[in-house]
Amino acid sequence: MALPNQPKVIIFTTPTCSFCNSAKRYFREKNIRFTEVDVSRDQKAALDMQRRTGQMGVPVILINNRPIVGFDVPKINSLLNIK
């Protein structure tokens, strides 16, 4: 069951990124709905991610438009109010 009133979660990924896969697996385990954006296939999304965060590496996770660079579980849990 998904979290009630869950914030909007977007994860910028590439197919070969192991941390991206770990983050997606974590979201699935916690029943967090997310939108995945593959920046290796979507140049506009890659530029948008870079503009928002200054980062070229993935994963970049946006939770209600607040960026998290990398698979940072404490930050993710904090922004999603997961204990």
Secondary structure, 3 states (H helix, E strand, C coil): CCCCCCCCEEEEECCCCHHHHHHHHHHHHCCCCCEEEECCCCHHHHHHHHHHHCCCCCCEEEECCEEEECCCHHHHHHHHCCC
